[in-house]
């Protein structure tokens, strides 16, 4: 049996926190969102909403709500994953799909820890009972990396 190339993507993916200036192509953003949307979930409910943060003031407010604001402020594309029920593993599956889809397209990404959930909900204009599972930052890496420069075993 021939090894699947997805494995190389999984083992070579690293968090990227420094992004090159400039936007991502709309089709790249769409593929990242679709990868999350198509993630499996309990009873196939997909209990999430992806909030794309674009307005400068909203990006700044979101940045103030995470542990490493620079990850958000330097990103080309910011997505908050909001859960509407379902298990935490459902959010994790969607997030991982999005991170891996980005990596497969040469886009860096990083999940960001939330230290101020109240401020984050306010920045995203969400109800008080909304649960933000993750805030993801995406962008072209300031220092691009070629996953194929090593074998999967070397990455491991």
C-alpha positions in Angstrom: 0.0 0.0 0.0 1.3 3.4 -1.0 1.5 6.1 1.8 -1.0 8.8 1.5 0.3 12.4 1.0 -2.0 13.7 3.6 0.3 12.1 6.2 3.1 14.4 5.1 0.8 17.4 5.5 -0.1 16.3 9.0 3.4 15.7 10.2 5.0 18.7 8.6 2.4 21.3 9.7 3.7 23.8 12.3 2.1 26.9 13.9 2.8 30.1 12.0 2.6 33.3 13.9 4.5 35.7 11.5 2.7 36.5 8.3 3.8 38.2 5.1 1.8 41.4 4.3 -1.1 41.0 1.9 -4.4 39.3 1.5 -5.2 35.7 0.7 -6.9 35.0 -2.6 -10.7 34.6 -2.1 -10.7 31.1 -3.5 -8.1 30.1 -0.9 -10.2 31.6 1.9 -13.2 29.7 0.5 -11.3 26.4 0.5 -10.2 26.9 4.1 -13.8 27.6 5.2 -15.2 24.7 3.2 -12.7 22.3 4.8 -14.2 23.3 8.2 -17.7 23.2 7.0 -17.3 19.7 5.6 -15.8 18.3 8.8 -17.7 15.4 10.4 -19.8 16.0 13.5 -22.1 14.1 15.8 -25.2 13.1 13.9 -23.9 15.3 11.0 -25.3 18.4 12.6 -22.2 20.7 11.9 -23.0 22.8 15.0 -20.8 25.7 14.2 -20.8 29.0 12.5 -17.6 30.6 11.1 -17.3 34.3 11.8 -14.8 35.9 9.4 -13.4 39.0 11.0 -12.5 41.7 8.4 -13.2 45.2 9.8 -10.1 46.7 11.3 -11.8 47.7 14.6 -13.2 44.2 15.0 -9.8 42.6 14.3 -8.2 44.8 16.9 -10.9 44.0 19.5 -10.5 40.2 18.7 -6.7 40.6 19.1 -7.2 42.1 22.6 -9.2 39.0 23.6 -6.6 36.4 22.7 -3.3 35.5 24.5 -1.1 36.6 21.6 -2.6 39.6 19.9 0.2 39.8 17.2 -1.1 36.5 15.7 -4.3 38.2 14.9 -3.1 41.7 14.0 -0.6 40.3 11.5 -2.9 37.8 9.8 -4.5 38.1 6.4 -7.6 36.2 7.4 -9.2 35.7 10.9 -12.0 33.2 11.7 -13.8 32.6 14.9 -15.5 29.2 15.3 -18.7 29.6 17.2 -20.5 26.5 18.5 -24.3 26.2 18.8 -24.4 23.0 20.7 -22.6 19.8 19.9 -19.5 18.3 21.5 -16.2 20.1 21.7 -14.7 17.4 19.5 -16.9 18.7 16.7 -15.2 22.1 16.9 -11.8 20.4 17.0 -12.5 18.5 13.9 -13.6 21.6 12.0 -10.6 23.6 13.2 -8.1 20.8 12.3 -9.6 20.5 8.8 -9.2 24.3 8.3 -5.6 24.3 9.6 -4.6 21.4 7.4 -6.4 22.8 4.3 -4.5 26.0 4.8 -1.2 24.2 5.1 -1.9 22.2 1.9 -2.2 25.5 0.1 1.0 27.0 1.5 -0.9 29.2 4.0 0.3 29.4 7.6 -2.1 29.3 10.5 -2.4 29.3 14.2 -5.2 28.6 16.7 -5.3 31.3 19.3 -6.1 30.9 23.0 -8.9 33.1 24.3 -8.3 34.9 27.6 -11.3 37.3 27.5 -14.4 35.4 26.3 -16.7 38.3 27.2 -14.7 40.8 25.2 -14.4 38.4 22.3 -18.2 37.9 22.2 -18.6 41.7 22.3 -16.1 42.1 19.5 -17.9 39.6 17.4 -21.3 41.0 18.3 -22.5 37.6 19.7 -25.1 36.9 22.3 -23.9 36.4 25.9 -24.5 32.7 25.8 -22.5 32.1 22.5 -19.5 29.9 22.9 -16.4 30.7 20.8 -14.5 27.5 20.5 -11.4 28.9 18.7 -10.0 32.0 16.9 -7.8 31.0 13.9 -5.4 33.3 12.2 -4.2 32.6 8.6 -1.7 34.2 6.2 1.2 33.6 3.9 4.1 32.7 6.1 6.8 35.4 6.5 9.3 32.5 6.3 7.8 30.0 3.8 8.6 26.3 4.4 8.6 23.4 1.9 7.1 20.3 3.5 8.6 18.1 0.8 12.1 19.0 1.8 12.0 16.2 4.3 10.2 12.8 4.2 7.3 12.2 6.6 9.6 10.1 8.8 12.1 12.9 9.0 9.4 15.3 10.1 8.3 12.9 12.8 
